[in-house]
Amino acid sequence: MLELKAAADADTEIAQSVREVEAAANADPQAPKVQALANGLNSQPATVINSTKLADSIKNVFQREVGEEHPDVATSLNNLASLYKSQGGCSEAEPLYIQALDILERRLGVNHPNTLACRKNLADLRVG
């Protein structure tokens, strides 16, 4: 029963965090707070289903607010791919890593640290 209570509490915190991300994005999509909130959500406890829904929601907020080609969208895609990978969803993760890597290579360059990290994530997925 305690696990169900903890999951419900986590879902409430996640819903509040999503509202905060959306509000911050609506106010100023370029604000560092938007990225900081999104990054903070990765540490929130959540059920498997809700965590993928949350990550997908964050990705959608970034796509809508900053544009499909923004590096923050690539970061969200990479995070969502990592979440799928951690849950055994390698077939869902690979296209997301590829899309993120494509954006990062074009926007930040092939030797940027974020690009290199995403490329490593994709390679690890393919090897592991």
N, C-alpha and C positions, 0 to 999 in steps of 0.2 A: 504494500500500500504506500509506503514511503517513496518508492520509485515512481509511482504514478503521480504523487504530489510534487515530487521534484521535477518531473517532466512537465506538469501543468505550470509550475512556477517558471520553468525555463521558457515555455511557450509564451507566457505573458511577457517576460523580459524580451524575448525575440520580437514579439509583435510591437512592443514599445520601441525597440531599436530600429525596426523597419520604418515606423512612423517618423522617428527622428531623422533617419537617412533621407526619406522622401521629403520631409519639411526642409531640411538643409539643402537638398538638391534643388527644390523649387525656389528657395530664397537666393542661392548663389551656387550654381553647379560647379564652379571652379574653386570653391572654398576648400581649404585643407580639412575642415571639419567633416565634409562628406566622405573623404577618403579615410579619415581617422575613425569615423563611426563604422564604416564598412569593414575596416581592418579589425576593429574591436569585436565585431559580431562573430568573427571566426573563433573567438575564445569562449563564446556563450555555449553552455550545455544545451543540447537539443536532441530530439529523436532523429533518427536517420531520415525519415520522410520530411520532417520539418526543416532539417538543416539543408537538404537539397532544394527545397522550395524557397527557403530564405536566400540561399546563394543565387538562385536563379532570379529572384525578385531584385536583388541588389544589382545583378548584371543588367536587368531590364531598366532599372532606374538610371544607371550610368549611360546605357545606350541612348535612352530618351533624352537625357539632360545634357550630355557632353558630346554626343555623336558616336556613331558606330566605330569610327577609326581612332578614337581617343585612347591613349595608353592606359587610362584608368579602366576602360572597357576590357582591354587585354588582360589587365591584372585580375579583374573579376572573372573573366573566362578561365584564366589559369587557376584561380582559386576554386572555381566550380569543378574544373577538371580534376584537381587534386582531391576534392571531396568525393567525386565519383570513384576515383582510383582507390581511395582509402576504404570504400565500401564494396570494392570488387567490381565496379562498373567500368572496366577498361574500355569496352566498346563505346561507351558514352564519353569517356575522358579524352580519347585520342583526337577526335575532330575538334574538340574545344581547345586542346593544347595547340593543334595545328593553326586554328584561327587566331589564337592569341599570339603565337610566334610570328605569323604573317603580319599582323598589325605592328608588333614591336619592331620587327626588322625594318619595315617601311618607315615608321614614325621615329624610332629612337636609334636605329642603326644596328648592324649585326654584332657589334662588339660592346653594346651597352650592357651593364650588369643585369638589368631586368630581362633583356633578350637572352643572355647567356643562361640565366636561371630557368627561363621557360624552356629553352632548348634542352637543358639537362633534364628537366621534368619529363619532357617527351621521350628522350632517350631512355630514361629509367623505366618509363612505362613499357616501352618496346622491348627492353631487355628482360624486365622482371616478370 
